[in-house]
Structures are given as C-alpha cells and as structure tokens.
Amino acid sequence: LVHFYSGQWWVFTPALTTAEKLRSISPAHRVEDFSVPLLFFQGMKDKVVSAGPAIKFVREMKKAGKEIQSHFFRDEGHWFRYRENEIFFWQKVEIFLAKHL
C-alpha cells in the first residue's frame, strides 16, 4: 500500500503498518502541524471514515485555535447521494477558496 501524506510518500507493508506508525501520520494526531485554514466535510453515515473520529478531529482543531470550517451531513455517507448537499458543498468550497487563495 502506497500513500502520499504530508509532502512525502509512505509505503506500508505488514512490517510497517504498526499502530504507532499509523498514529504518527494520522491528521487527528498531528493537529499542531496544521498551519493553513481547513475546510472539512463529513457524512455522518460514512462507513469508510466514521463520524466519531472526524468529530474529535474538528474539536481538537478548534481547541488548538486552528482555523477550520466544518460541515457534517447527517444523511450522507462517504460521498454525496443528494444533489442539494453536493451543491451546498461546492458553494462552500467556492467561498472558502475565494477567501483563502
């Protein structure tokens, strides 16, 4: 498994996928490393990335004084099923980029 994160490539083999290694690259455990505003979306029915850790991540970012805008969709999973939510998503992205680019 190859993954690009934090400006570098990571190769995971059974010997490298220890809990300690995975924790070291998890954004949830690297809140202090964020130095730019973040726009965050989460589907509450997501079966790939569960909502619990996402909520905790947003809470930790705010607690650390990081600039984060979060939007949680209670009726969505890992991607959009409902057109109105997708429109809302793109509107928020456009506003965010206009402000921060």
C-alpha positions in Angstrom: 0.0 0.0 0.0 1.5 3.4 -1.0 0.1 6.6 0.3 1.1 10.3 -0.2 0.8 12.3 3.0 2.4 15.4 4.4 4.5 16.0 1.3 6.1 12.6 1.2 5.4 9.0 0.0 4.8 6.3 2.6 5.0 2.6 1.8 3.1 0.3 4.1 4.0 -3.3 4.3 2.9 -5.6 7.1 6.1 -4.8 9.0 5.5 -1.0 8.7 1.7 -0.9 9.5 2.1 -0.8 13.2 -0.4 1.2 15.3 2.4 3.5 16.3 3.4 4.2 12.6 -0.2 4.8 11.6 -0.8 7.1 14.5 2.3 9.1 13.6 0.8 10.1 10.2 -2.8 10.5 11.2 -4.0 14.1 10.8 -6.1 13.5 14.0 -2.8 13.2 16.0 -1.0 16.0 14.2 -3.3 18.9 14.8 -0.3 21.1 15.8 1.1 20.7 12.2 -1.8 22.4 10.5 -0.8 26.0 9.6 -3.4 26.9 7.0 -7.2 27.2 7.1 -9.1 23.9 6.6 -12.5 23.2 5.1 -13.8 19.9 6.4 -16.8 17.9 5.3 -18.1 14.6 6.8 -21.0 12.3 6.1 -22.5 11.1 9.3 -23.4 7.7 7.6 -19.9 7.3 6.3 -18.8 3.6 6.6 -15.2 4.3 5.4 -14.3 7.2 7.7 -16.6 7.0 10.8 -18.0 10.2 12.2 -16.7 9.8 15.7 -13.0 10.4 14.9 -14.0 13.2 12.5 -15.9 15.0 15.2 -13.0 14.6 17.6 -10.6 15.9 14.9 -12.7 19.0 14.4 -13.0 19.5 18.1 -9.2 19.2 18.6 -8.5 21.6 15.8 -10.8 24.2 17.3 -9.4 23.6 20.8 -5.9 24.3 19.4 -7.1 27.5 17.9 -6.7 26.3 14.3 -9.0 27.8 11.6 -11.4 25.1 10.5 -14.8 25.3 8.9 -16.7 22.0 9.3 -19.9 20.8 7.8 -21.5 17.5 8.8 -24.1 15.9 6.6 -26.4 13.6 8.6 -27.9 11.9 5.5 -24.6 11.3 3.6 -22.1 8.6 3.5 -18.5 8.7 2.1 -19.7 10.8 -0.9 -22.8 12.6 -2.0 -26.1 10.9 -2.7 -28.2 14.0 -2.6 -27.8 16.8 -5.2 -28.7 19.6 -2.7 -25.8 18.5 -0.5 -23.4 18.4 -3.4 -24.5 21.9 -4.4 -24.0 23.1 -0.8 -20.5 21.5 -0.8 -19.4 23.3 -4.0 -20.8 26.6 -2.8 -18.8 26.3 0.4 -15.7 25.3 -1.5 -16.0 28.3 -3.8 -16.4 30.8 -0.8 -13.5 29.2 1.0 -11.2 29.4 -1.9 -12.2 32.9 -2.8 -11.3 33.9 0.8 -8.1 32.0 1.2 -6.4 31.9 -2.2 
